[in-house]
């Protein structure tokens, strides 16, 4: 087999493996979201999301929510960071301070970010949309539009 052919084969294998892994993450995120919705019911408000964050069956590691203005990059509504290199010590979701008094939108924002806690670097924006919309019982496109509108409200052109 020529070197060029072997290189092409390696690239195809990597792509397939990535697609398989991503497909597995997406499926697990969907299953976990359905499980959470079944456990916590159809009315998931901010207080229920805080209960979900404390439930290790739902969110793999401890997760604290903070409201800050500094450090949130333009075009983003928040960020998720590990407390230390040891994931078991937990994570912090930092949401833009302007959302602090908006409990109506916090479930969508927190659930979107929490996917990073459960799946780390394997998580994609698609996984976050799938997870958040399923937990909240929303149409995925409507959920996406809500996240975009909330983010855009922070960073007007």
C-alpha positions in Angstrom: 0.0 0.0 0.0 1.4 3.4 -0.9 2.2 5.9 1.8 -0.4 8.3 0.4 -3.1 5.6 0.5 -2.2 4.7 4.1 -2.4 8.3 5.1 -5.9 8.6 3.5 -7.0 5.5 5.2 -5.8 6.8 8.6 -7.7 10.0 8.1 -10.9 8.1 7.2 -10.5 5.9 10.3 -10.1 9.0 12.5 -13.1 10.7 11.1 -15.2 7.6 11.6 -14.0 7.1 15.1 -14.8 10.7 15.9 -18.2 10.4 14.5 -18.9 7.3 16.5 -17.7 8.9 19.7 -19.7 12.0 19.1 -22.7 9.9 18.2 -22.3 8.1 21.5 -22.0 11.3 23.5 -25.0 12.8 21.8 -27.0 9.6 22.5 -25.9 9.6 26.1 -26.7 13.3 26.5 -30.2 12.7 25.1 -30.8 9.7 27.4 -29.5 11.6 30.4 -31.7 14.6 29.6 -34.8 12.3 29.3 -33.9 10.7 32.6 -33.6 14.1 34.3 -36.9 15.2 32.9 -38.6 12.0 34.1 -37.1 12.4 37.6 -37.7 16.1 38.0 -40.9 16.6 36.1 -42.0 18.9 33.3 -41.7 22.2 35.3 -38.0 22.8 35.5 -37.4 26.3 36.9 -34.3 27.8 38.5 -34.8 26.1 41.9 -35.3 22.7 40.2 -32.1 23.3 38.2 -30.2 23.9 41.4 -31.5 20.5 42.7 -30.4 18.9 39.5 -26.9 20.4 39.9 -26.6 18.7 43.3 -27.7 15.3 42.0 -24.7 13.3 40.9 -27.0 11.0 38.9 -27.6 14.0 36.7 -24.5 16.2 36.8 -21.3 14.2 37.2 -19.3 16.6 39.3 -20.2 19.4 41.7 -21.2 22.6 39.9 -21.5 26.1 41.3 -23.2 29.0 39.5 -21.7 32.4 39.8 -22.6 35.7 38.2 -19.8 37.9 36.9 -19.2 40.5 34.2 -15.4 40.3 34.1 -14.0 37.4 32.1 -17.1 36.7 29.9 -15.8 37.0 26.3 -17.8 39.0 23.8 -20.3 36.8 22.0 -20.6 34.4 24.9 -23.1 34.4 27.8 -20.9 32.4 30.2 -18.2 29.9 30.7 -17.5 26.7 32.5 -14.2 26.0 34.2 -12.9 23.3 36.4 -12.0 24.3 40.0 -8.7 22.3 39.7 -7.1 19.6 37.6 -9.1 17.1 39.6 -12.6 17.1 38.1 -14.0 15.6 41.3 -13.4 19.0 43.0 -16.0 20.4 40.7 -16.7 23.2 38.2 -17.9 26.7 38.2 -20.4 28.0 35.6 -19.9 31.8 35.4 -22.8 33.5 33.8 -22.9 37.1 32.8 -24.0 39.3 35.7 -26.9 40.7 33.7 -28.7 37.3 34.1 -28.5 37.3 37.9 -32.0 38.7 38.3 -33.5 36.6 35.4 -34.5 33.3 37.0 -36.8 32.7 34.0 -33.8 32.2 31.7 -31.3 30.6 34.1 -32.4 27.0 33.5 -31.6 27.3 29.8 -28.3 28.9 30.3 -27.1 26.6 33.1 -28.2 23.4 31.3 -26.4 24.5 28.2 -23.1 24.9 30.1 -23.6 21.8 32.3 -22.9 19.5 29.3 -19.2 20.4 29.6 -19.2 19.0 33.2 -20.7 15.7 32.1 -18.8 15.3 28.8 -15.7 17.6 28.9 -14.0 18.3 25.6 -16.2 15.7 23.9 -19.2 17.9 24.2 -20.3 20.1 21.3 -22.8 23.0 20.9 -25.1 20.4 19.4 -24.9 18.3 22.5 -25.6 21.3 24.7 -28.7 22.2 22.6 -29.9 18.7 22.6 -29.4 18.3 26.3 -30.9 21.6 27.4 -33.9 21.5 25.1 -34.8 17.9 26.1 -34.5 18.6 29.9 -36.7 21.7 29.4 -39.2 19.9 27.0 -38.5 22.6 24.4 -38.2 22.3 20.6 -34.5 22.3 19.9 -34.7 25.2 17.4 -36.7 27.3 19.9 -34.1 26.5 22.6 -31.2 27.5 20.2 -33.0 30.7 19.3 -33.5 31.5 23.0 -29.8 31.0 23.7 -28.8 33.1 20.7 -31.2 35.9 21.7 -29.9 36.0 25.3 -26.3 36.1 24.1 -27.0 38.8 21.6 -28.7 40.9 24.2 -25.4 41.2 26.0 -23.4 42.2 22.9 -25.4 44.5 20.7 -23.8 45.5 17.4 
